[in-house]
Amino acid sequence: MIVDKIENLELYAGCFEPLRQVSRFMNGYASCPETNRKYELDGERLFCSVSTYAPKALDGAKYESHKKYADVQIVTQGEEYIGWAPVCDCTVTDDFKPDGDIAFYTSDSGSLVKLKAGYFMLMLPGDAHMPCITTGACDEVTKLVFKIKMKD
């Protein structure tokens, strides 16, 4: 898991090349933002979903993880908490389906990370995450979620 400001995305591209494309997209997106749509940057290897929503209460929220994709979540308006825990410290409540890329968990060893507008969080397959949790500071969040294919 990596958390940093959007303008520093390019710094991590040496270790994780797709972040270069994410950074370029963000530079163009700032000039003409559209919400509630999907952008294909490189077919199913790299795409982005943009949504605006009301963050939810922590009570009843579940951790999730993915095997095939890494997530880069970028808040552009508002703020939210994202729970994070290593998958190895989680208990599976709903395992991966044969053709699916999401499993759900509970964990007593997670942490909450505040993701404010202008920040991103990169989560790899070993990172369980619980997005969209309210901080109590705003009623609406706009976030871009980039999916970066890790393996077939």
Rosetta constraint file for C-alpha pairs under 8 A:
AtomPair CA 1 CA 121 HARMONIC 6.87 0.50
AtomPair CA 1 CA 122 HARMONIC 5.38 0.50
AtomPair CA 1 CA 123 HARMONIC 4.80 0.50
AtomPair CA 1 CA 124 HARMONIC 6.59 0.50
AtomPair CA 1 CA 127 HARMONIC 6.58 0.50
AtomPair CA 2 CA 121 HARMONIC 5.53 0.50
AtomPair CA 2 CA 122 HARMONIC 5.05 0.50
AtomPair CA 2 CA 123 HARMONIC 6.95 0.50
AtomPair CA 3 CA 119 HARMONIC 7.13 0.50
AtomPair CA 3 CA 120 HARMONIC 5.70 0.50
AtomPair CA 3 CA 121 HARMONIC 4.46 0.50
AtomPair CA 3 CA 122 HARMONIC 6.54 0.50
AtomPair CA 4 CA 8 HARMONIC 6.70 0.50
AtomPair CA 4 CA 9 HARMONIC 7.66 0.50
AtomPair CA 4 CA 119 HARMONIC 5.61 0.50
AtomPair CA 4 CA 120 HARMONIC 5.67 0.50
AtomPair CA 4 CA 121 HARMONIC 6.79 0.50
AtomPair CA 5 CA 9 HARMONIC 7.24 0.50
AtomPair CA 5 CA 118 HARMONIC 5.84 0.50
AtomPair CA 5 CA 119 HARMONIC 4.21 0.50
AtomPair CA 5 CA 120 HARMONIC 6.04 0.50
AtomPair CA 6 CA 23 HARMONIC 7.66 0.50
AtomPair CA 6 CA 74 HARMONIC 7.58 0.50
AtomPair CA 6 CA 118 HARMONIC 5.64 0.50
AtomPair CA 6 CA 119 HARMONIC 5.18 0.50
AtomPair CA 6 CA 120 HARMONIC 5.86 0.50
AtomPair CA 7 CA 23 HARMONIC 7.84 0.50
AtomPair CA 8 CA 12 HARMONIC 7.45 0.50
AtomPair CA 9 CA 13 HARMONIC 6.96 0.50
AtomPair CA 9 CA 19 HARMONIC 6.35 0.50
AtomPair CA 9 CA 20 HARMONIC 7.30 0.50
AtomPair CA 9 CA 22 HARMONIC 7.83 0.50
AtomPair CA 9 CA 23 HARMONIC 5.88 0.50
AtomPair CA 10 CA 14 HARMONIC 7.92 0.50
AtomPair CA 10 CA 19 HARMONIC 6.54 0.50
AtomPair CA 10 CA 20 HARMONIC 5.65 0.50
AtomPair CA 10 CA 23 HARMONIC 6.19 0.50
AtomPair CA 12 CA 16 HARMONIC 6.16 0.50
AtomPair CA 12 CA 17 HARMONIC 7.84 0.50
AtomPair CA 12 CA 19 HARMONIC 6.84 0.50
AtomPair CA 13 CA 17 HARMONIC 4.53 0.50
AtomPair CA 13 CA 18 HARMONIC 6.72 0.50
AtomPair CA 13 CA 19 HARMONIC 5.03 0.50
AtomPair CA 13 CA 20 HARMONIC 5.30 0.50
AtomPair CA 17 CA 21 HARMONIC 7.80 0.50
AtomPair CA 18 CA 22 HARMONIC 6.54 0.50
AtomPair CA 18 CA 46 HARMONIC 7.78 0.50
AtomPair CA 18 CA 148 HARMONIC 7.14 0.50
AtomPair CA 19 CA 23 HARMONIC 6.01 0.50
AtomPair CA 20 CA 24 HARMONIC 6.30 0.50
AtomPair CA 21 CA 25 HARMONIC 6.11 0.50
AtomPair CA 21 CA 41 HARMONIC 7.86 0.50
AtomPair CA 22 CA 26 HARMONIC 6.19 0.50
AtomPair CA 22 CA 146 HARMONIC 7.57 0.50
AtomPair CA 23 CA 27 HARMONIC 6.37 0.50
AtomPair CA 24 CA 28 HARMONIC 6.65 0.50
AtomPair CA 25 CA 29 HARMONIC 5.93 0.50
AtomPair CA 26 CA 30 HARMONIC 6.17 0.50
AtomPair CA 27 CA 31 HARMONIC 7.56 0.50
AtomPair CA 28 CA 32 HARMONIC 7.17 0.50
AtomPair CA 29 CA 33 HARMONIC 5.26 0.50
AtomPair CA 34 CA 50 HARMONIC 7.47 0.50
AtomPair CA 35 CA 50 HARMONIC 5.10 0.50
AtomPair CA 35 CA 51 HARMONIC 5.26 0.50
AtomPair CA 35 CA 52 HARMONIC 6.53 0.50
AtomPair CA 35 CA 142 HARMONIC 7.60 0.50
AtomPair CA 36 CA 49 HARMONIC 7.18 0.50
AtomPair CA 36 CA 50 HARMONIC 5.10 0.50
AtomPair CA 36 CA 51 HARMONIC 4.37 0.50
AtomPair CA 36 CA 52 HARMONIC 6.63 0.50
AtomPair CA 37 CA 49 HARMONIC 5.82 0.50
AtomPair CA 37 CA 50 HARMONIC 5.48 0.50
AtomPair CA 37 CA 51 HARMONIC 6.97 0.50
AtomPair CA 38 CA 47 HARMONIC 7.20 0.50
AtomPair CA 38 CA 48 HARMONIC 5.60 0.50
AtomPair CA 38 CA 49 HARMONIC 4.33 0.50
AtomPair CA 38 CA 50 HARMONIC 6.32 0.50
AtomPair CA 39 CA 47 HARMONIC 5.67 0.50
AtomPair CA 39 CA 48 HARMONIC 5.06 0.50
AtomPair CA 39 CA 49 HARMONIC 6.31 0.50
AtomPair CA 40 CA 44 HARMONIC 7.39 0.50
AtomPair CA 40 CA 46 HARMONIC 6.64 0.50
AtomPair CA 40 CA 47 HARMONIC 4.43 0.50
AtomPair CA 40 CA 48 HARMONIC 6.44 0.50
AtomPair CA 41 CA 46 HARMONIC 5.51 0.50
AtomPair CA 41 CA 47 HARMONIC 5.17 0.50
AtomPair CA 41 CA 48 HARMONIC 7.42 0.50
AtomPair CA 42 CA 46 HARMONIC 4.88 0.50
AtomPair CA 42 CA 47 HARMONIC 6.51 0.50
AtomPair CA 43 CA 47 HARMONIC 6.70 0.50
AtomPair CA 44 CA 149 HARMONIC 7.22 0.50
AtomPair CA 45 CA 147 HARMONIC 7.64 0.50
AtomPair CA 45 CA 148 HARMONIC 5.81 0.50
AtomPair CA 45 CA 149 HARMONIC 4.77 0.50
AtomPair CA 46 CA 146 HARMONIC 6.92 0.50
AtomPair CA 46 CA 147 HARMONIC 5.60 0.50
AtomPair CA 46 CA 148 HARMONIC 4.76 0.50
AtomPair CA 46 CA 149 HARMONIC 6.35 0.50
AtomPair CA 47 CA 146 HARMONIC 5.61 0.50
AtomPair CA 47 CA 147 HARMONIC 5.50 0.50
AtomPair CA 47 CA 148 HARMONIC 7.03 0.50
AtomPair CA 48 CA 144 HARMONIC 6.44 0.50
AtomPair CA 48 CA 145 HARMONIC 5.43 0.50
AtomPair CA 48 CA 146 HARMONIC 4.20 0.50
AtomPair CA 48 CA 147 HARMONIC 6.22 0.50
AtomPair CA 49 CA 144 HARMONIC 5.68 0.50
AtomPair CA 49 CA 145 HARMONIC 5.29 0.50
AtomPair CA 49 CA 146 HARMONIC 6.54 0.50
AtomPair CA 50 CA 142 HARMONIC 7.27 0.50
AtomPair CA 50 CA 143 HARMONIC 5.82 0.50
AtomPair CA 50 CA 144 HARMONIC 4.46 0.50
AtomPair CA 50 CA 145 HARMONIC 6.45 0.50
AtomPair CA 51 CA 142 HARMONIC 5.67 0.50
AtomPair CA 51 CA 143 HARMONIC 5.71 0.50
AtomPair CA 51 CA 144 HARMONIC 6.65 0.50
AtomPair CA 52 CA 140 HARMONIC 6.71 0.50
AtomPair CA 52 CA 141 HARMONIC 5.48 0.50
AtomPair CA 52 CA 142 HARMONIC 4.23 0.50
AtomPair CA 52 CA 143 HARMONIC 6.52 0.50
AtomPair CA 53 CA 140 HARMONIC 5.51 0.50
AtomPair CA 53 CA 141 HARMONIC 5.53 0.50
AtomPair CA 53 CA 142 HARMONIC 6.65 0.50
AtomPair CA 54 CA 139 HARMONIC 5.52 0.50
AtomPair CA 54 CA 140 HARMONIC 4.63 0.50
AtomPair CA 54 CA 141 HARMONIC 6.24 0.50
AtomPair CA 55 CA 80 HARMONIC 6.82 0.50
AtomPair CA 55 CA 132 HARMONIC 4.94 0.50
AtomPair CA 55 CA 133 HARMONIC 5.24 0.50
AtomPair CA 55 CA 134 HARMONIC 4.73 0.50
AtomPair CA 55 CA 139 HARMONIC 6.86 0.50
AtomPair CA 55 CA 140 HARMONIC 6.60 0.50
AtomPair CA 55 CA 141 HARMONIC 6.75 0.50
AtomPair CA 56 CA 132 HARMONIC 6.05 0.50
AtomPair CA 56 CA 133 HARMONIC 4.95 0.50
AtomPair CA 56 CA 134 HARMONIC 5.35 0.50
AtomPair CA 57 CA 61 HARMONIC 7.26 0.50
AtomPair CA 57 CA 133 HARMONIC 5.72 0.50
AtomPair CA 57 CA 134 HARMONIC 5.79 0.50
AtomPair CA 58 CA 133 HARMONIC 5.72 0.50
AtomPair CA 58 CA 134 HARMONIC 7.23 0.50
AtomPair CA 61 CA 130 HARMONIC 6.93 0.50
AtomPair CA 61 CA 133 HARMONIC 7.97 0.50
AtomPair CA 62 CA 104 HARMONIC 6.28 0.50
AtomPair CA 62 CA 105 HARMONIC 5.91 0.50
AtomPair CA 62 CA 106 HARMONIC 6.06 0.50
AtomPair CA 62 CA 130 HARMONIC 5.92 0.50
AtomPair CA 63 CA 83 HARMONIC 7.24 0.50
AtomPair CA 63 CA 84 HARMONIC 7.69 0.50
AtomPair CA 63 CA 104 HARMONIC 5.52 0.50
AtomPair CA 63 CA 105 HARMONIC 4.94 0.50
AtomPair CA 63 CA 106 HARMONIC 6.03 0.50
AtomPair CA 63 CA 107 HARMONIC 7.65 0.50
AtomPair CA 63 CA 128 HARMONIC 5.67 0.50
AtomPair CA 63 CA 129 HARMONIC 4.99 0.50
AtomPair CA 63 CA 130 HARMONIC 4.38 0.50
AtomPair CA 63 CA 131 HARMONIC 7.94 0.50
AtomPair CA 64 CA 102 HARMONIC 6.44 0.50
AtomPair CA 64 CA 103 HARMONIC 5.46 0.50
AtomPair CA 64 CA 104 HARMONIC 4.41 0.50
AtomPair CA 64 CA 105 HARMONIC 6.04 0.50
AtomPair CA 64 CA 128 HARMONIC 5.22 0.50
AtomPair CA 64 CA 129 HARMONIC 5.33 0.50
AtomPair CA 64 CA 130 HARMONIC 6.17 0.50
AtomPair CA 65 CA 87 HARMONIC 7.49 0.50
AtomPair CA 65 CA 101 HARMONIC 7.90 0.50
AtomPair CA 65 CA 102 HARMONIC 5.62 0.50
AtomPair CA 65 CA 103 HARMONIC 5.57 0.50
AtomPair CA 65 CA 104 HARMONIC 6.74 0.50
AtomPair CA 65 CA 125 HARMONIC 6.23 0.50
AtomPair CA 65 CA 126 HARMONIC 7.30 0.50
AtomPair CA 65 CA 127 HARMONIC 6.38 0.50
AtomPair CA 65 CA 128 HARMONIC 4.72 0.50
AtomPair CA 65 CA 129 HARMONIC 6.39 0.50
AtomPair CA 66 CA 70 HARMONIC 7.08 0.50
AtomPair CA 66 CA 101 HARMONIC 5.14 0.50
AtomPair CA 66 CA 102 HARMONIC 4.87 0.50
AtomPair CA 66 CA 103 HARMONIC 6.68 0.50
AtomPair CA 66 CA 124 HARMONIC 7.84 0.50
AtomPair CA 66 CA 125 HARMONIC 5.24 0.50
AtomPair CA 67 CA 101 HARMONIC 5.89 0.50
AtomPair CA 67 CA 102 HARMONIC 7.34 0.50
AtomPair CA 67 CA 125 HARMONIC 5.15 0.50
AtomPair CA 67 CA 150 HARMONIC 7.78 0.50
AtomPair CA 68 CA 101 HARMONIC 6.22 0.50
AtomPair CA 68 CA 125 HARMONIC 7.29 0.50
AtomPair CA 68 CA 149 HARMONIC 5.76 0.50
AtomPair CA 68 CA 150 HARMONIC 5.27 0.50
AtomPair CA 68 CA 151 HARMONIC 5.33 0.50
AtomPair CA 68 CA 152 HARMONIC 6.50 0.50
AtomPair CA 69 CA 101 HARMONIC 7.62 0.50
AtomPair CA 69 CA 124 HARMONIC 7.38 0.50
AtomPair CA 69 CA 125 HARMONIC 6.79 0.50
AtomPair CA 69 CA 147 HARMONIC 5.75 0.50
AtomPair CA 69 CA 148 HARMONIC 5.14 0.50
AtomPair CA 69 CA 149 HARMONIC 4.41 0.50
AtomPair CA 69 CA 150 HARMONIC 5.19 0.50
AtomPair CA 69 CA 151 HARMONIC 7.42 0.50
AtomPair CA 70 CA 122 HARMONIC 7.26 0.50
AtomPair CA 70 CA 123 HARMONIC 5.68 0.50
AtomPair CA 70 CA 124 HARMONIC 4.58 0.50
AtomPair CA 70 CA 125 HARMONIC 5.98 0.50
AtomPair CA 70 CA 147 HARMONIC 5.78 0.50
AtomPair CA 70 CA 148 HARMONIC 5.07 0.50
AtomPair CA 70 CA 149 HARMONIC 6.49 0.50
AtomPair CA 70 CA 150 HARMONIC 6.55 0.50
AtomPair CA 71 CA 121 HARMONIC 7.88 0.50
AtomPair CA 71 CA 122 HARMONIC 5.71 0.50
AtomPair CA 71 CA 123 HARMONIC 5.14 0.50
AtomPair CA 71 CA 124 HARMONIC 6.60 0.50
AtomPair CA 71 CA 145 HARMONIC 6.52 0.50
AtomPair CA 71 CA 146 HARMONIC 5.62 0.50
AtomPair CA 71 CA 147 HARMONIC 5.00 0.50
AtomPair CA 71 CA 148 HARMONIC 6.41 0.50
AtomPair CA 72 CA 120 HARMONIC 6.63 0.50
AtomPair CA 72 CA 121 HARMONIC 5.61 0.50
AtomPair CA 72 CA 122 HARMONIC 4.42 0.50
AtomPair CA 72 CA 123 HARMONIC 6.39 0.50
AtomPair CA 72 CA 144 HARMONIC 7.97 0.50
AtomPair CA 72 CA 145 HARMONIC 5.71 0.50
AtomPair CA 72 CA 146 HARMONIC 4.97 0.50
AtomPair CA 72 CA 147 HARMONIC 6.69 0.50
AtomPair CA 72 CA 148 HARMONIC 7.86 0.50
AtomPair CA 73 CA 120 HARMONIC 5.47 0.50
AtomPair CA 73 CA 121 HARMONIC 5.26 0.50
AtomPair CA 73 CA 122 HARMONIC 6.53 0.50
AtomPair CA 73 CA 143 HARMONIC 6.79 0.50
AtomPair CA 73 CA 144 HARMONIC 5.75 0.50
AtomPair CA 73 CA 145 HARMONIC 4.51 0.50
AtomPair CA 73 CA 146 HARMONIC 6.35 0.50
AtomPair CA 74 CA 117 HARMONIC 7.62 0.50
AtomPair CA 74 CA 118 HARMONIC 7.20 0.50
AtomPair CA 74 CA 119 HARMONIC 5.92 0.50
AtomPair CA 74 CA 120 HARMONIC 4.31 0.50
AtomPair CA 74 CA 121 HARMONIC 6.61 0.50
AtomPair CA 74 CA 143 HARMONIC 5.45 0.50
AtomPair CA 74 CA 144 HARMONIC 5.10 0.50
AtomPair CA 74 CA 145 HARMONIC 6.43 0.50
AtomPair CA 75 CA 79 HARMONIC 6.76 0.50
AtomPair CA 75 CA 115 HARMONIC 6.73 0.50
AtomPair CA 75 CA 116 HARMONIC 6.19 0.50
AtomPair CA 75 CA 117 HARMONIC 4.73 0.50
AtomPair CA 75 CA 118 HARMONIC 6.15 0.50
AtomPair CA 75 CA 119 HARMONIC 6.15 0.50
AtomPair CA 75 CA 120 HARMONIC 6.64 0.50
AtomPair CA 75 CA 141 HARMONIC 7.18 0.50
AtomPair CA 75 CA 142 HARMONIC 5.95 0.50
AtomPair CA 75 CA 143 HARMONIC 4.32 0.50
AtomPair CA 75 CA 144 HARMONIC 6.45 0.50
AtomPair CA 76 CA 116 HARMONIC 7.83 0.50
AtomPair CA 76 CA 117 HARMONIC 4.55 0.50
AtomPair CA 76 CA 118 HARMONIC 5.71 0.50
AtomPair CA 76 CA 119 HARMONIC 7.81 0.50
AtomPair CA 76 CA 141 HARMONIC 7.70 0.50
AtomPair CA 76 CA 142 HARMONIC 5.62 0.50
AtomPair CA 76 CA 143 HARMONIC 5.75 0.50
AtomPair CA 76 CA 144 HARMONIC 7.56 0.50
AtomPair CA 77 CA 116 HARMONIC 7.72 0.50
AtomPair CA 77 CA 117 HARMONIC 5.05 0.50
AtomPair CA 77 CA 118 HARMONIC 7.98 0.50
AtomPair CA 77 CA 140 HARMONIC 7.73 0.50
AtomPair CA 77 CA 141 HARMONIC 5.39 0.50
AtomPair CA 77 CA 142 HARMONIC 4.92 0.50
AtomPair CA 77 CA 143 HARMONIC 7.10 0.50
AtomPair CA 78 CA 116 HARMONIC 6.36 0.50
AtomPair CA 78 CA 117 HARMONIC 5.65 0.50
AtomPair CA 78 CA 137 HARMONIC 7.98 0.50
AtomPair CA 78 CA 138 HARMONIC 6.07 0.50
AtomPair CA 78 CA 139 HARMONIC 7.99 0.50
AtomPair CA 78 CA 140 HARMONIC 6.28 0.50
AtomPair CA 78 CA 141 HARMONIC 4.71 0.50
AtomPair CA 78 CA 142 HARMONIC 6.74 0.50
AtomPair CA 79 CA 114 HARMONIC 7.04 0.50
AtomPair CA 79 CA 115 HARMONIC 5.62 0.50
AtomPair CA 79 CA 116 HARMONIC 4.28 0.50
AtomPair CA 79 CA 117 HARMONIC 5.93 0.50
AtomPair CA 79 CA 134 HARMONIC 7.71 0.50
AtomPair CA 79 CA 135 HARMONIC 6.98 0.50
AtomPair CA 79 CA 137 HARMONIC 7.41 0.50
AtomPair CA 79 CA 138 HARMONIC 6.97 0.50
AtomPair CA 79 CA 141 HARMONIC 6.19 0.50
AtomPair CA 80 CA 114 HARMONIC 5.78 0.50
AtomPair CA 80 CA 115 HARMONIC 5.46 0.50
AtomPair CA 80 CA 116 HARMONIC 6.61 0.50
AtomPair CA 80 CA 131 HARMONIC 7.74 0.50
AtomPair CA 80 CA 132 HARMONIC 5.86 0.50
AtomPair CA 80 CA 133 HARMONIC 5.44 0.50
AtomPair CA 80 CA 134 HARMONIC 5.20 0.50
AtomPair CA 80 CA 135 HARMONIC 5.48 0.50
AtomPair CA 80 CA 141 HARMONIC 7.36 0.50
AtomPair CA 81 CA 112 HARMONIC 5.84 0.50
AtomPair CA 81 CA 113 HARMONIC 5.33 0.50
AtomPair CA 81 CA 114 HARMONIC 4.42 0.50
AtomPair CA 81 CA 115 HARMONIC 5.91 0.50
AtomPair CA 81 CA 131 HARMONIC 6.73 0.50
AtomPair CA 81 CA 132 HARMONIC 6.47 0.50
AtomPair CA 81 CA 133 HARMONIC 4.89 0.50
AtomPair CA 81 CA 134 HARMONIC 6.14 0.50
AtomPair CA 81 CA 135 HARMONIC 6.12 0.50
AtomPair CA 82 CA 112 HARMONIC 5.61 0.50
AtomPair CA 82 CA 113 HARMONIC 5.27 0.50
AtomPair CA 82 CA 114 HARMONIC 6.46 0.50
AtomPair CA 82 CA 115 HARMONIC 6.97 0.50
AtomPair CA 82 CA 129 HARMONIC 6.51 0.50
AtomPair CA 82 CA 130 HARMONIC 5.28 0.50
AtomPair CA 82 CA 131 HARMONIC 4.41 0.50
AtomPair CA 82 CA 132 HARMONIC 6.36 0.50
AtomPair CA 82 CA 133 HARMONIC 6.20 0.50
AtomPair CA 83 CA 110 HARMONIC 6.37 0.50
AtomPair CA 83 CA 111 HARMONIC 5.51 0.50
AtomPair CA 83 CA 112 HARMONIC 4.35 0.50
AtomPair CA 83 CA 113 HARMONIC 6.15 0.50
AtomPair CA 83 CA 128 HARMONIC 7.99 0.50
AtomPair CA 83 CA 129 HARMONIC 5.27 0.50
AtomPair CA 83 CA 130 HARMONIC 4.49 0.50
AtomPair CA 83 CA 131 HARMONIC 6.36 0.50
AtomPair CA 83 CA 133 HARMONIC 7.96 0.50
AtomPair CA 84 CA 110 HARMONIC 5.32 0.50
AtomPair CA 84 CA 111 HARMONIC 5.35 0.50
AtomPair CA 84 CA 112 HARMONIC 6.29 0.50
AtomPair CA 84 CA 113 HARMONIC 7.30 0.50
AtomPair CA 84 CA 127 HARMONIC 6.76 0.50
AtomPair CA 84 CA 128 HARMONIC 5.70 0.50
AtomPair CA 84 CA 129 HARMONIC 4.56 0.50
AtomPair CA 84 CA 130 HARMONIC 6.44 0.50
AtomPair CA 85 CA 89 HARMONIC 6.81 0.50
AtomPair CA 85 CA 90 HARMONIC 7.24 0.50
AtomPair CA 85 CA 107 HARMONIC 7.22 0.50
AtomPair CA 85 CA 109 HARMONIC 6.44 0.50
AtomPair CA 85 CA 110 HARMONIC 4.36 0.50
AtomPair CA 85 CA 111 HARMONIC 6.53 0.50
AtomPair CA 85 CA 127 HARMONIC 6.15 0.50
AtomPair CA 85 CA 128 HARMONIC 5.21 0.50
AtomPair CA 85 CA 129 HARMONIC 6.54 0.50
AtomPair CA 86 CA 90 HARMONIC 6.95 0.50
AtomPair CA 86 CA 110 HARMONIC 7.72 0.50
AtomPair CA 86 CA 126 HARMONIC 6.06 0.50
AtomPair CA 86 CA 127 HARMONIC 5.05 0.50
AtomPair CA 86 CA 128 HARMONIC 5.73 0.50
AtomPair CA 87 CA 126 HARMONIC 5.43 0.50
AtomPair CA 87 CA 127 HARMONIC 5.70 0.50
AtomPair CA 87 CA 128 HARMONIC 5.20 0.50
AtomPair CA 88 CA 126 HARMONIC 7.70 0.50
AtomPair CA 89 CA 107 HARMONIC 6.60 0.50
AtomPair CA 89 CA 109 HARMONIC 6.76 0.50
AtomPair CA 90 CA 105 HARMONIC 5.94 0.50
AtomPair CA 90 CA 106 HARMONIC 5.70 0.50
AtomPair CA 90 CA 107 HARMONIC 4.66 0.50
AtomPair CA 90 CA 108 HARMONIC 7.66 0.50
AtomPair CA 90 CA 109 HARMONIC 7.88 0.50
AtomPair CA 90 CA 128 HARMONIC 7.86 0.50
AtomPair CA 91 CA 105 HARMONIC 5.29 0.50
AtomPair CA 91 CA 106 HARMONIC 5.33 0.50
AtomPair CA 91 CA 107 HARMONIC 6.24 0.50
AtomPair CA 92 CA 103 HARMONIC 7.30 0.50
AtomPair CA 92 CA 104 HARMONIC 6.00 0.50
AtomPair CA 92 CA 105 HARMONIC 4.46 0.50
AtomPair CA 92 CA 106 HARMONIC 6.72 0.50
AtomPair CA 93 CA 103 HARMONIC 7.80 0.50
AtomPair CA 93 CA 104 HARMONIC 5.58 0.50
AtomPair CA 93 CA 105 HARMONIC 5.02 0.50
AtomPair CA 93 CA 106 HARMONIC 6.90 0.50
AtomPair CA 94 CA 103 HARMONIC 5.58 0.50
AtomPair CA 94 CA 104 HARMONIC 5.00 0.50
AtomPair CA 94 CA 105 HARMONIC 6.87 0.50
AtomPair CA 95 CA 102 HARMONIC 7.57 0.50
AtomPair CA 95 CA 103 HARMONIC 4.70 0.50
AtomPair CA 95 CA 104 HARMONIC 6.45 0.50
AtomPair CA 96 CA 100 HARMONIC 5.95 0.50
AtomPair CA 96 CA 101 HARMONIC 6.29 0.50
AtomPair CA 96 CA 102 HARMONIC 5.58 0.50
AtomPair CA 96 CA 103 HARMONIC 4.79 0.50
AtomPair CA 97 CA 101 HARMONIC 7.33 0.50
AtomPair CA 97 CA 102 HARMONIC 7.66 0.50
AtomPair CA 97 CA 103 HARMONIC 7.92 0.50
AtomPair CA 105 CA 128 HARMONIC 7.82 0.50
AtomPair CA 114 CA 135 HARMONIC 7.73 0.50
AtomPair CA 115 CA 119 HARMONIC 6.06 0.50
AtomPair CA 115 CA 120 HARMONIC 7.01 0.50
AtomPair CA 115 CA 121 HARMONIC 7.56 0.50
AtomPair CA 123 CA 127 HARMONIC 5.58 0.50
AtomPair CA 123 CA 128 HARMONIC 7.84 0.50
AtomPair CA 123 CA 129 HARMONIC 7.60 0.50
AtomPair CA 134 CA 138 HARMONIC 7.69 0.50
